[in-house]
């Protein structure tokens, strides 16, 4: 699944889960992501590839999208990536 696909269906995702993003490349709409709940002791579960790192929690992405008054999908993605890089 890509970041774009995850954002398009964020309302259908488990709100307790975390988005883990492939950090082997610069983040973009086409970055691969995994959706999984964080382990109790913290960190990604074993089935998330080792090249993936924490991005944001699903519930937070959902709230950010609802709070944004942006017209294009590109603007939403840019904002979410910027938020993850600078504010999370």
MMTF fields as JSON, N, C-alpha, C and O atoms, coordinates in Angstrom:
{
  "mmtfVersion": "1.0.0",
  "mmtfProducer": "UNKNOWN",
  "numBonds": 351,
  "numAtoms": 352,
  "numGroups": 88,
  "numChains": 1,
  "numModels": 1,
  "chainsPerModel": [1],
  "groupsPerChain": [88],
  "chainIdList": ["A"],
  "bondAtomList": [4, 2, 8, 6, 12, 10, 16, 14, 20, 18, 24, 22, 28, 26, 32, 30, 36, 34, 40, 38, 44, 42, 48, 46, 52, 50, 56, 54, 60, 58, 64, 62, 68, 66, 72, 70, 76, 74, 80, 78, 84, 82, 88, 86, 92, 90, 96, 94, 100, 98, 104, 102, 108, 106, 112, 110, 116, 114, 120, 118, 124, 122, 128, 126, 132, 130, 136, 134, 140, 138, 144, 142, 148, 146, 152, 150, 156, 154, 160, 158, 164, 162, 168, 166, 172, 170, 176, 174, 180, 178, 184, 182, 188, 186, 192, 190, 196, 194, 200, 198, 204, 202, 208, 206, 212, 210, 216, 214, 220, 218, 224, 222, 228, 226, 232, 230, 236, 234, 240, 238, 244, 242, 248, 246, 252, 250, 256, 254, 260, 258, 264, 262, 268, 266, 272, 270, 276, 274, 280, 278, 284, 282, 288, 286, 292, 290, 296, 294, 300, 298, 304, 302, 308, 306, 312, 310, 316, 314, 320, 318, 324, 322, 328, 326, 332, 330, 336, 334, 340, 338, 344, 342, 348, 346],
  "bondOrderList": [1, 1, 1, 1, 1, 1, 1, 1, 1, 1, 1, 1, 1, 1, 1, 1, 1, 1, 1, 1, 1, 1, 1, 1, 1, 1, 1, 1, 1, 1, 1, 1, 1, 1, 1, 1, 1, 1, 1, 1, 1, 1, 1, 1, 1, 1, 1, 1, 1, 1, 1, 1, 1, 1, 1, 1, 1, 1, 1, 1, 1, 1, 1, 1, 1, 1, 1, 1, 1, 1, 1, 1, 1, 1, 1, 1, 1, 1, 1, 1, 1, 1, 1, 1, 1, 1, 1],
  "groupList": [{"groupName": "UNK", "atomNameList": ["N", "CA", "C", "O"], "elementList": ["N", "C", "C", "O"], "formalChargeList": [0, 0, 0, 0], "bondAtomList": [1, 0, 2, 1, 3, 2], "bondOrderList": [1, 1, 2], "singleLetterCode": "X", "chemCompType": "L-PEPTIDE LINKING"}],
  "groupTypeList": [0, 0, 0, 0, 0, 0, 0, 0, 0, 0, 0, 0, 0, 0, 0, 0, 0, 0, 0, 0, 0, 0, 0, 0, 0, 0, 0, 0, 0, 0, 0, 0, 0, 0, 0, 0, 0, 0, 0, 0, 0, 0, 0, 0, 0, 0, 0, 0, 0, 0, 0, 0, 0, 0, 0, 0, 0, 0, 0, 0, 0, 0, 0, 0, 0, 0, 0, 0, 0, 0, 0, 0, 0, 0, 0, 0, 0, 0, 0, 0, 0, 0, 0, 0, 0, 0, 0, 0],
  "groupIdList": [1, 2, 3, 4, 5, 6, 7, 8, 9, 10, 11, 12, 13, 14, 15, 16, 17, 18, 19, 20, 21, 22, 23, 24, 25, 26, 27, 28, 29, 30, 31, 32, 33, 34, 35, 36, 37, 38, 39, 40, 41, 42, 43, 44, 45, 46, 47, 48, 49, 50, 51, 52, 53, 54, 55, 56, 57, 58, 59, 60, 61, 62, 63, 64, 65, 66, 67, 68, 69, 70, 71, 72, 73, 74, 75, 76, 77, 78, 79, 80, 81, 82, 83, 84, 85, 86, 87, 88],
  "secStructList": [7, 5, 2, 2, 2, 2, 2, 2, 6, 4, 4, 4, 1, 7, 6, 6, 7, 3, 3, 3, 3, 3, 7, 1, 1, 7, 7, 7, 6, 6, 7, 5, 3, 3, 3, 3, 7, 7, 7, 6, 6, 1, 1, 7, 7, 6, 6, 1, 7, 6, 6, 3, 3, 3, 3, 3, 3, 2, 2, 2, 2, 2, 2, 2, 2, 2, 2, 7, 7, 7, 1, 1, 2, 2, 2, 2, 2, 2, 2, 2, 2, 2, 2, 2, 2, 2, 6, 7],
  "xCoordList": [0.851, 0.0, 0.902, 1.947, 0.5, 1.246, 0.661, -0.434, 1.401, 0.905, -0.382, -1.327, -0.431, -1.637, -2.828, -3.899, -2.661, -3.76, -4.199, -5.394, -3.246, -3.579, -4.38, -5.356, -3.966, -4.68, -6.074, -7.004, -6.226, -7.54, -8.521, -9.73, -8.013, -8.92, -8.714, -9.037, -8.179, -7.848, -9.059, -8.905, -10.245, -11.452, -11.8, -12.522, -11.294, -11.57, -10.502, -10.675, -9.404, -8.299, -8.544, -9.309, -7.898, -7.976, -7.395, -6.215, -8.211, -7.756, -6.697, -6.016, -6.549, -5.523, -4.177, -3.177, -4.152, -2.935, -2.02, -2.401, -0.826, 0.186, 0.545, 0.521, 0.877, 1.374, 2.896, 3.519, 3.478, 4.926, 5.306, 4.677, 6.314, 6.653, 8.067, 8.981, 8.211, 9.512, 10.457, 10.209, 11.53, 12.457, 13.683, 14.667, 13.63, 14.771, 14.801, 15.782, 13.714, 13.63, 12.991, 12.427, 13.088, 12.426, 10.916, 10.362, 10.255, 8.817, 8.045, 8.349, 7.038, 6.17, 4.85, 4.668, 3.932, 2.641, 2.824, 1.986, 3.916, 4.168, 4.986, 5.295, 5.334, 6.082, 5.233, 4.023, 5.888, 5.179, 5.02, 5.92, 3.855, 3.56, 2.984, 2.498, 3.054, 2.403, 1.532, 1.895, 0.391, -0.522, -0.541, -0.947, -0.105, -0.045, -0.038, 0.425, -0.555, -0.523, 0.881, 1.564, 1.294, 2.603, 2.644, 1.626, 3.813, 3.955, 3.766, 4.001, 3.347, 3.128, 4.389, 4.323, 5.531, 6.8, 7.338, 8.42, 6.585, 6.964, 7.613, 8.177, 7.528, 8.145, 7.213, 6.106, 7.708, 6.918, 6.864, 7.821, 5.746, 5.678, 6.631, 7.104, 6.897, 7.871, 7.514, 8.409, 6.235, 5.852, 6.022, 5.789, 6.423, 6.723, 8.192, 9.06, 8.484, 9.88, 10.827, 10.431, 12.069, 13.053, 13.411, 13.974, 13.093, 13.365, 12.25, 12.327, 11.229, 10.104, 10.296, 10.832, 9.846, 9.907, 8.56, 7.69, 8.425, 7.199, 6.909, 7.807, 5.638, 5.188, 4.228, 4.606, 3.013, 2.011, 0.964, 0.826, 0.229, -0.889, -2.065, -2.262, -2.834, -3.976, -4.971, -5.453, -5.287, -6.277, -5.823, -6.643, -4.525, -4.0, -4.09, -4.466, -3.753, -3.868, -5.319, -5.594, -6.227, -7.651, -8.07, -8.772, -7.638, -7.969, -7.363, -8.021, -6.119, -5.463, -6.192, -6.397, -6.58, -7.283, -8.614, -8.994, -9.322, -10.608, -10.441, -11.296, -9.333, -9.099, -8.581, -8.668, -8.045, -7.48, -8.58, -9.607, -8.353, -9.281, -8.517, -8.438, -7.965, -7.157, -7.966, -8.749, -7.771, -8.592, -8.053, -8.828, -6.745, -6.203, -5.576, -5.116, -5.572, -4.949, -3.453, -2.873, -2.829, -1.406, -1.102, -0.101, -1.96, -1.762, -1.885, -1.123, -2.839, -3.028, -1.784, -1.286, -1.287, -0.107, 1.097, 1.83, 1.309, 2.429, 2.327, 3.325, 1.124, 0.934, 1.209, 1.913, 0.661, 0.823, 2.299, 2.791, 3.009, 4.433, 5.203, 6.058, 4.907, 5.568, 5.304, 6.207, 4.061, 3.709, 4.512, 5.056, 4.585, 5.316, 6.807, 7.432, 7.364, 8.79, 9.124, 10.195, 8.228, 8.553, 7.835, 8.359, 6.651, 5.85, 5.562, 5.15, 5.769, 5.413, 6.498, 6.367],
  "yCoordList": [-1.165, 0.0, 1.235, 1.246, 2.256, 3.516, 4.488, 4.279, 5.533, 6.564, 7.171, 7.397, 7.433, 7.981, 7.058, 7.526, 5.776, 4.821, 4.794, 4.727, 4.845, 4.851, 6.094, 6.01, 7.247, 8.483, 8.495, 9.04, 7.904, 7.855, 6.985, 7.206, 6.003, 5.117, 5.161, 4.203, 6.268, 6.383, 6.133, 5.604, 6.498, 6.291, 4.817, 4.453, 3.976, 2.537, 1.771, 0.589, 2.443, 1.787, 1.747, 2.549, 0.82, 0.676, 1.936, 2.238, 2.661, 3.929, 3.726, 4.679, 2.506, 2.213, 1.873, 1.721, 1.756, 1.353, 2.552, 3.711, 2.223, 3.209, 3.016, 1.898, 4.111, 4.03, 3.992, 4.871, 2.974, 2.803, 3.029, 2.459, 3.842, 4.231, 3.769, 3.782, 3.367, 2.929, 4.124, 5.107, 4.04, 5.169, 4.985, 5.71, 4.018, 3.819, 4.847, 4.94, 5.621, 6.685, 7.911, 7.832, 9.049, 10.259, 10.023, 9.405, 10.515, 10.312, 11.045, 12.189, 10.362, 10.941, 10.192, 9.253, 10.607, 9.93, 8.479, 7.636, 8.176, 6.821, 5.959, 4.808, 6.508, 5.719, 4.554, 4.681, 3.418, 2.254, 2.38, 2.84, 1.961, 2.007, 0.672, -0.128, 0.463, -0.668, -0.092, 0.889, -0.71, -0.292, -1.409, -2.53, -1.108, -2.133, -1.47, -0.34, -2.184, -1.674, -1.812, -2.812, -0.795, -0.803, -1.905, -2.209, -2.502, -3.526, -2.89, -1.693, -3.678, -3.187, -2.53, -1.501, -3.129, -2.574, -1.468, -0.933, -1.129, -0.067, -0.608, -1.703, 0.159, -0.217, -0.984, -1.376, -1.176, -1.864, -3.357, -3.933, -3.989, -5.448, -6.119, -5.492, -7.386, -8.118, -8.201, -8.341, -8.119, -8.254, -6.96, -6.952, -5.872, -4.619, -4.672, -4.914, -4.451, -4.533, -3.626, -2.568, -4.054, -3.317, -1.953, -1.11, -1.727, -0.417, 0.587, 1.732, 0.176, 1.056, 1.665, 1.032, 2.915, 3.59, 4.233, 4.358, 4.631, 5.303, 6.501, 7.276, 6.644, 7.829, 8.612, 9.651, 8.149, 8.768, 7.73, 6.708, 7.991, 7.134, 7.406, 8.534, 6.373, 6.494, 7.528, 8.356, 7.493, 8.436, 9.88, 10.758, 10.131, 11.483, 11.944, 13.087, 11.073, 11.409, 11.732, 12.688, 10.947, 11.178, 12.552, 13.293, 12.89, 14.197, 15.34, 16.352, 15.177, 16.223, 16.456, 17.599, 15.38, 15.51, 16.232, 17.071, 15.899, 16.555, 18.037, 18.855, 18.376, 19.765, 20.634, 21.861, 19.994, 20.747, 21.257, 20.606, 22.4, 22.951, 23.094, 24.177, 21.981, 21.989, 21.39, 20.461, 21.921, 21.527, 20.338, 19.604, 20.128, 19.052, 17.961, 18.203, 16.779, 15.638, 15.893, 15.506, 16.535, 16.843, 17.732, 17.528, 18.713, 19.606, 18.835, 19.071, 17.919, 17.112, 16.265, 16.212, 15.61, 14.759, 15.585, 15.186, 16.725, 17.595, 18.007, 18.0, 18.363, 18.79, 17.64, 17.823, 16.448, 15.296, 14.914, 14.63, 14.903, 14.578, 15.638, 15.297, 16.893, 17.967, 17.839, 18.016, 17.531, 17.35, 16.196, 16.322, 15.083, 13.911, 14.218, 13.757, 14.983, 15.302, 16.333, 16.268, 17.274, 18.416, 18.497, 19.092, 17.914, 18.118, 16.854, 16.93, 15.714, 14.463, 14.043, 13.015],
  "zCoordList": [0.0, 0.0, 0.0, 0.65, -0.72, -0.733, 0.288, 0.81, 0.558, 1.465, 0.918, 1.675, -0.365, -0.98, -0.74, -0.353, -0.961, -0.76, 0.697, 0.984, 1.613, 3.043, 3.415, 4.162, 2.893, 3.211, 2.605, 3.2, 1.438, 0.793, 1.563, 1.498, 2.288, 3.019, 4.53, 5.233, 5.025, 6.444, 7.341, 8.442, 6.898, 7.715, 7.886, 8.814, 7.004, 7.061, 7.837, 8.135, 8.161, 8.854, 10.353, 10.889, 11.018, 12.466, 13.11, 12.933, 13.847, 14.434, 15.52, 15.898, 16.023, 17.021, 16.384, 17.085, 15.073, 14.366, 14.102, 14.265, 13.695, 13.339, 11.876, 11.363, 11.211, 9.844, 9.926, 10.52, 9.328, 9.245, 7.794, 6.903, 7.532, 6.164, 5.798, 6.623, 4.548, 4.037, 4.021, 3.323, 4.781, 4.878, 3.988, 4.132, 3.066, 2.172, 1.044, 0.306, 0.917, -0.076, 0.569, 1.66, -0.126, 0.363, 0.394, -0.515, 1.441, 1.583, 0.5, 0.16, -0.036, -1.067, -1.054, -0.279, -1.912, -2.042, -2.442, -2.123, -3.141, -3.628, -2.664, -2.972, -1.511, -0.525, -0.049, 0.14, 0.141, 0.655, 2.16, 2.862, 2.639, 4.065, 4.522, 3.722, 5.809, 6.462, 7.567, 8.216, 7.77, 8.833, 9.864, 9.56, 11.079, 12.12, 13.483, 13.64, 14.463, 15.829, 16.392, 16.17, 17.119, 17.764, 18.816, 19.438, 19.017, 20.062, 21.426, 21.595, 22.395, 23.753, 24.3, 24.972, 24.007, 24.491, 23.588, 23.831, 22.555, 21.635, 20.377, 20.37, 19.334, 18.072, 17.158, 17.526, 15.962, 14.939, 15.206, 15.723, 14.855, 14.982, 13.987, 13.039, 14.221, 13.416, 11.937, 11.103, 11.591, 10.185, 9.386, 8.177, 10.038, 9.334, 8.914, 9.753, 7.635, 7.162, 7.948, 8.437, 8.058, 8.852, 8.259, 8.956, 6.987, 6.367, 6.641, 6.195, 7.36, 7.671, 9.044, 9.953, 9.184, 10.476, 10.779, 9.917, 12.027, 12.465, 11.57, 11.241, 11.18, 10.43, 11.311, 11.853, 11.465, 12.343, 12.719, 12.047, 13.788, 14.152, 13.217, 12.766, 12.935, 12.025, 12.543, 11.77, 13.845, 14.383, 14.191, 13.919, 14.33, 14.179, 12.728, 12.465, 11.793, 10.369, 10.03, 9.306, 10.545, 10.298, 10.819, 10.131, 12.039, 12.614, 11.803, 11.563, 11.386, 10.594, 9.277, 8.87, 8.617, 7.338, 7.529, 6.713, 8.615, 8.876, 9.201, 8.861, 9.861, 10.257, 9.114, 9.169, 8.086, 6.966, 6.056, 5.866, 5.514, 4.534, 3.215, 2.635, 2.765, 1.558, 0.417, 0.617, -0.76, -1.894, -2.663, -3.277, -2.647, -3.464, -2.609, -1.493, -3.152, -2.498, -2.327, -1.313, -3.301, -3.221, -2.016, -1.329, -1.76, -0.621, 0.69, 1.627, 0.755, 1.961, 2.215, 3.34, 1.184, 1.333, 1.761, 2.666, 1.128, 1.505, 2.971, 3.692, 3.409, 4.795, 5.755, 6.748, 5.474, 6.357, 6.452, 7.545, 5.329, 5.349, 6.149, 6.966, 5.921, 6.666, 8.167, 8.985, 8.511, 9.922, 10.524, 11.621, 9.812, 10.31, 10.481, 11.436, 9.572, 9.621, 10.699, 11.301, 10.946, 11.795, 13.135, 14.077, 13.237, 14.436, 15.228, 16.385, 14.633, 15.321, 16.294, 16.958]
}
